[in-house]
Amino acid sequence: MSQERSQLIQLAREYQSASRIEKGVILEQLQAQTGWSRDHCRRSLREAANPKTRTAPGRPSGSRKYSTSTTTALEQLWHLVGQPSGRRLQAMMSQLLHRLDRHGELRGELADNTVRSELLTMSSASIDRYLRAARANSTPQSQPEINDSLQQRLAENEPVKEAGMFRLCAAAGNNPESGCSHILSLGLYDKLTGWRIRVATTSASPHLLFPLLDRALEANPIPFRNIHVHSGSELLNFSLISWAQQLGVDVSPPNFATTNAAATRDSAQCNCHPYELAMYKREAQLQTQLWEVLDARHNYLLPITRAKYKVWTGNGSVRVFDNPLTPLERLEVSDNSVLSDGLRSRDELINPAAIAREVARLQAELALARAQHAPAA
């Protein structure tokens, strides 16, 4: 302890037992010695007489609850399923480890039982905290997930209670290498289960687009009841109605007040000229294959929560969400859908590691195809 500190403590003890006049004298002496203000002298004497006892923290500064092996395994799983949020990764952790174990993909740190036990006990906040450095150093995926969030908010005031009410979105994919929007991505999303189907084409012409949708819908386990046009209505108006009538499906008109005008405007630019169709055909095929793989990951692996009802408070309405479930699990618990044997068999064959490898391969081929169309510097 320094000499100034010991003198201050001794003076503080005298200050406590002194009279009012003596306290004024002590304050004047301390003020003359230190140059402090009178209030600061009084506060310093009070703190020196009653020093605060520091309680030992629950965890030493800089310590980590989870080992380095667990953090490394967490980063591997995070990259494996497309870099989701901590809440989403924590909700799917048990099923993800079970699938990797079933397909013999538990290697490296994931082969340790202790590491897997720590991963299962890790909270969503801890996952985000331990992934902070990896998230800052990682590059964004070249094909980001659409609607990649745990909570799926509904456009309607009341939640959908029946499967088969699909929302249709159409938007052009911008190619940063060539600066040309020439690939049209069309997505169908079931409002109840979150089941997703996407295709890509070089043109919105009916003879190119709807055969792709027909092939994609052959494996769709949910019967179509209604299609709500969300964007791209200027490209898919009478053709979409005619196609839906052949399937016996009703079409709801888009709500122009809430339609994404930017996506709709951009989608009008993706119609290629006839001589460009052959150039971008391979790219559209690769994009469709990539959508199929990413949709399989979304439908079978990634959980979401859906809005159940609204609670009105003094500050407005608050949506109450249900427990996180994958679209496949929501399809299974819905009253009007029964999983077929083929769908169950495909669920058993879904391998998260194999999906990640296929996504990386298709993204590399797609980048190569786009580089061939990029303008020369």
C-alpha positions in Angstrom: 0.0 0.0 0.0 1.4 3.4 -0.9 2.2 6.1 1.7 -0.5 8.5 0.3 -3.1 5.7 0.5 -2.2 4.8 4.1 -2.3 8.5 5.2 -5.7 8.9 3.5 -7.1 5.9 5.4 -5.7 7.2 8.7 -7.3 10.6 8.0 -10.6 8.9 7.1 -10.7 7.2 10.5 -10.1 10.5 12.3 -12.8 12.1 10.1 -15.4 9.5 11.2 -14.9 10.2 15.0 -14.4 14.0 14.7 -17.0 16.6 15.4 -18.6 18.8 12.8 -16.0 21.6 13.3 -13.1 19.2 13.3 -14.4 17.6 10.1 -14.3 21.0 8.4 -10.7 21.4 9.4 -9.8 18.0 8.1 -11.4 18.7 4.8 -9.6 22.1 4.5 -6.3 20.4 5.2 -6.9 17.6 2.7 -8.0 20.2 0.1 -4.9 22.2 0.6 -2.6 19.2 0.3 -4.2 17.6 -2.8 -5.9 20.4 -4.6 -9.2 18.5 -4.8 -12.6 20.0 -4.5 -14.4 19.9 -1.2 -16.9 17.4 -2.5 -14.2 15.1 -3.8 -12.3 15.2 -0.5 -15.5 14.2 1.4 -16.2 11.4 -1.1 -12.6 10.1 -0.9 -12.6 10.0 2.9 -15.9 8.2 2.9 -14.6 5.6 0.4 -11.3 5.1 2.2 -13.1 4.5 5.5 -15.5 1.9 3.9 -13.6 0.2 1.1 -15.7 -1.9 -1.2 -14.9 -5.6 -1.1 -14.6 -7.1 -4.5 -16.3 -10.4 -5.0 -14.6 -13.0 -7.1 -16.3 -13.5 -10.4 -17.9 -16.8 -11.2 -15.5 -17.4 -14.1 -12.0 -15.9 -14.4 -11.6 -13.3 -17.1 -10.7 -14.8 -20.4 -11.6 -18.4 -19.4 -13.8 -20.5 -21.7 -16.5 -22.8 -20.6 -16.2 -25.0 -23.7 -12.9 -26.5 -25.0 -11.1 -25.6 -28.2 -12.1 -29.0 -29.7 -15.8 -28.1 -29.0 -15.4 -24.7 -30.7 -13.7 -26.3 -33.7 -16.5 -28.9 -34.0 -19.1 -26.2 -33.7 -17.6 -24.2 -36.6 -17.5 -27.4 -38.7 -21.2 -28.0 -38.1 -22.0 -24.3 -38.7 -20.3 -24.4 -42.1 -21.9 -27.8 -42.9 -25.5 -26.6 -42.7 -25.0 -23.2 -44.4 -24.0 -20.9 -41.6 -27.4 -20.5 -39.8 -28.1 -18.4 -36.7 -27.4 -19.7 -33.2 -31.0 -20.3 -32.4 -31.5 -22.3 -35.6 -28.3 -24.4 -35.1 -29.2 -25.1 -31.4 -32.7 -26.3 -32.4 -31.3 -28.8 -35.0 -28.1 -29.9 -33.1 -29.5 -33.2 -31.8 -30.9 -34.3 -35.2 -27.8 -33.1 -37.0 -25.4 -35.2 -34.9 -27.7 -38.2 -35.2 -27.8 -37.9 -39.0 -24.0 -37.6 -39.2 -23.6 -40.6 -36.9 -26.0 -42.7 -39.0 -24.0 -41.9 -42.2 -20.6 -42.3 -40.6 -19.6 -38.7 -41.0 -18.4 -38.1 -37.4 -14.7 -37.5 -37.9 -12.1 -35.4 -36.1 -13.4 -33.5 -33.1 -16.9 -34.7 -33.7 -15.8 -38.3 -33.0 -15.2 -37.4 -29.3 -18.2 -38.2 -27.1 -17.3 -35.3 -24.7 -17.4 -32.8 -27.6 -20.8 -34.0 -28.7 -22.1 -33.8 -25.2 -20.9 -30.3 -24.9 -22.5 -29.4 -28.2 -25.9 -30.7 -27.1 -25.8 -28.6 -23.9 -24.7 -25.4 -25.6 -27.3 -22.6 -25.6 -28.1 -20.5 -28.7 -26.4 -17.5 -27.1 -23.2 -19.5 -26.4 -23.3 -20.7 -30.0 -23.4 -17.1 -31.4 -20.7 -16.0 -29.0 -18.3 -18.8 -29.9 -19.0 -18.3 -33.6 -18.4 -14.6 -33.5 -14.9 -14.8 -34.8 -15.8 -17.4 -37.5 -18.7 -15.3 -38.6 -16.6 -12.2 -39.0 -13.9 -14.0 -40.9 -16.1 -16.1 -43.2 -17.1 -14.9 -46.7 -20.8 -14.8 -47.5 -22.1 -17.8 -49.4 -22.4 -17.2 -53.1 -25.9 -18.6 -53.0 -27.5 -17.3 -49.8 -30.6 -19.0 -48.3 -33.9 -17.3 -49.1 -36.0 -16.7 -45.9 -33.1 -18.1 -43.9 -34.5 -17.1 -40.5 -35.8 -19.1 -37.6 -39.1 -17.1 -37.3 -41.3 -17.1 -40.4 -43.7 -14.3 -40.2 -47.0 -14.6 -42.1 -48.3 -12.0 -44.5 -51.9 -12.7 -43.4 -53.5 -11.4 -40.3 -54.5 -14.9 -39.3 -52.1 -17.9 -39.4 -52.7 -20.5 -42.1 -54.2 -23.7 -40.8 -54.2 -25.8 -43.9 -51.2 -27.1 -45.9 -51.2 -26.6 -49.7 -51.5 -22.8 -49.6 -48.4 -21.9 -51.6 -46.8 -18.5 -52.1 -45.2 -17.9 -55.4 -42.2 -15.5 -55.8 -40.3 -14.7 -58.9 -37.1 -12.7 -59.0 -34.0 -12.4 -61.2 -30.6 -13.4 -60.0 -28.0 -10.7 -60.5 -24.7 -11.9 -61.8 -22.0 -9.7 -60.3 -19.3 -11.0 -62.6 -21.1 -10.0 -65.8 -23.4 -7.3 -64.4 -26.3 -9.0 -66.3 -29.6 -10.3 -64.8 -30.4 -13.3 -67.0 -31.5 -16.1 -64.6 -35.1 -16.2 -63.4 -35.6 -18.0 -60.0 -39.1 -19.1 -59.2 -40.0 -20.3 -55.7 -43.1 -21.9 -54.2 -43.4 -21.8 -50.4 -46.1 -23.6 -48.4 -47.4 -21.1 -45.9 -48.1 -23.7 -43.2 -45.2 -26.1 -43.3 -42.5 -23.9 -45.0 -41.9 -26.5 -47.6 -40.0 -25.0 -50.5 -39.5 -25.7 -54.2 -37.4 -23.6 -56.5 -36.3 -23.7 -60.1 -34.2 -21.5 -62.4 -34.6 -20.7 -66.1 -33.3 -18.2 -68.7 -36.8 -17.0 -69.6 -40.3 -16.6 -68.3 -41.7 -18.1 -71.5 -44.4 -20.7 -70.6 -42.8 -23.4 -72.8 -39.6 -23.1 -70.7 -40.8 -22.4 -67.3 -43.8 -24.6 -66.6 -42.2 -27.9 -67.7 -39.6 -27.2 -65.1 -42.3 -26.6 -62.5 -44.2 -29.8 -63.6 -41.0 -31.9 -63.0 -40.4 -30.2 -59.7 -44.0 -30.7 -58.5 -43.8 -34.5 -59.2 -41.9 -35.0 -56.0 -43.9 -32.5 -54.0 -45.5 -34.3 -51.0 -48.1 -31.5 -50.4 -51.2 -31.3 -52.6 -51.8 -27.9 -54.2 -54.9 -26.0 -53.1 -54.0 -22.4 -53.8 -51.2 -20.3 -55.2 -50.8 -16.7 -54.0 -48.7 -14.6 -56.4 -46.3 -12.5 -54.4 -44.0 -11.1 -57.1 -43.4 -11.4 -60.8 -47.1 -11.0 -61.7 -46.3 -9.1 -64.9 -44.5 -12.2 -66.2 -46.8 -14.9 -64.8 -50.3 -13.6 -65.3 -52.5 -15.4 -67.9 -49.9 -18.2 -68.4 -49.9 -18.9 -64.7 -53.7 -19.0 -64.5 -53.9 -21.3 -67.4 -51.3 -23.6 -66.0 -53.0 -23.6 -62.6 -56.4 -24.4 -64.1 -54.9 -27.6 -65.7 -53.8 -28.7 -62.2 -57.1 -27.7 -60.7 -55.5 -25.1 -58.4 -56.9 -21.6 -57.5 -54.8 -18.6 -58.0 -55.0 -15.6 -55.6 -54.1 -12.2 -57.1 -51.0 -10.4 -55.7 -51.4 -7.7 -53.0 -49.8 -4.8 -54.8 -49.6 -2.8 -51.6 -47.1 -5.3 -50.1 -45.5 -6.8 -53.3 -41.8 -6.4 -53.5 -41.6 -3.8 -56.2 -37.9 -4.0 -56.6 -37.9 -7.8 -57.1 -40.8 -7.5 -59.5 -39.0 -4.8 -61.5 -35.8 -6.8 -61.6 -37.5 -9.9 -62.7 -38.6 -8.2 -65.9 -35.0 -7.9 -67.0 -34.2 -11.6 -67.0 -35.8 -12.5 -70.3 -32.9 -13.4 -72.6 -32.8 -12.9 -76.3 -33.0 -16.2 -78.3 -29.2 -16.1 -79.1 -28.4 -15.9 -75.4 -30.5 -18.9 -74.3 -27.9 -21.4 -75.3 -25.2 -19.4 -73.6 -27.0 -19.3 -70.3 -28.7 -22.7 -70.5 -25.9 -24.5 -68.6 -25.9 -21.9 -65.9 -29.7 -22.2 -65.5 -29.4 -26.0 -65.2 -26.7 -25.7 -62.5 -28.8 -23.1 -60.7 -31.8 -25.5 -60.7 -29.6 -28.3 -59.4 -28.3 -26.1 -56.6 -31.8 -25.0 -55.6 -32.8 -28.7 -55.4 -29.9 -29.4 -53.0 -30.5 -26.3 -50.9 -34.2 -27.0 -50.8 -33.6 -30.5 -49.5 -31.5 -29.1 -46.7 -34.2 -26.6 -45.9 -37.1 -29.0 -46.0 -35.5 -31.9 -44.1 -32.9 -30.3 -41.8 -33.5 -26.6 -40.9 -36.2 -25.9 -38.3 -38.4 -22.8 -38.3 -41.1 -21.4 -36.0 -44.4 -20.2 -37.2 -46.7 -17.5 -35.8 -49.6 -19.0 -33.8 -51.6 -16.0 -32.8 -51.2 -12.3 -31.7 -51.2 -10.9 -28.3 -52.4 -7.3 -27.9 -50.4 -5.2 -25.4 -50.2 -1.6 -24.5 -47.5 -1.0 -27.1 -49.3 -2.9 -29.9 -49.5 -6.5 -31.0 -46.9 -9.2 -30.4 -46.8 -12.5 -32.4 -46.5 -15.7 -30.4 -44.5 -18.4 -32.1 -44.6 -22.2 -31.8 -41.8 -24.6 -31.2 -39.1 -25.0 -33.9 -39.8 -27.8 -36.4 -38.5 -28.6 -39.8 -40.9 -28.4 -42.8 -40.9 -32.3 -42.9 -41.9 -32.5 -39.2 -44.6 -29.9 -39.7 -45.9 -31.9 -42.7 -46.0 -35.0 -40.5 -48.0 -33.4 -37.7 -50.5 -31.7 -40.0 -53.9 -33.2 -40.0 -54.4 -33.3 -43.7 -51.0 -34.8 -44.8 -49.6 -38.3 -44.5 -46.0 -38.9 -45.2 -45.5 -41.4 -48.0 -43.0 -44.3 -47.8 -40.9 -42.7 -50.5 -40.7 -39.4 -48.5 -39.7 -41.3 -45.3 -37.0 -43.2 -47.2 -35.6 -40.0 -48.6 -35.5 -38.5 -45.1 -33.4 -41.4 -44.0 -31.0 -40.9 -46.9 -30.5 -37.2 -46.2 -26.8 -36.7 -45.3 -25.9 -33.1 -44.2 -22.2 -33.7 -45.0 -23.0 -35.0 -48.5 -25.3 -32.0 -49.1 -22.5 -29.6 -48.1 -20.1 -31.3 -50.5 -22.7 -31.2 -53.3 -23.4 -27.5 -52.7 -19.7 -26.7 -52.8 -19.3 -28.6 -56.1 -22.3 -26.9 -57.8 -21.2 -23.5 -56.6 -17.7 -24.0 -58.1 -19.2 -25.1 -61.4 -21.7 -22.2 -61.4 -18.9 -19.7 -60.7 -16.9 -21.2 -63.6 -19.9 -20.9 -65.9 -20.5 -17.3 -64.9 -16.8 -16.5 -65.3 -17.0 -17.6 -68.9 -19.7 -15.0 -69.6 -18.0 -12.2 -67.7 -16.9 -9.3 -69.9 -13.2 -8.9 -70.5 -11.4 -6.3 -68.4 
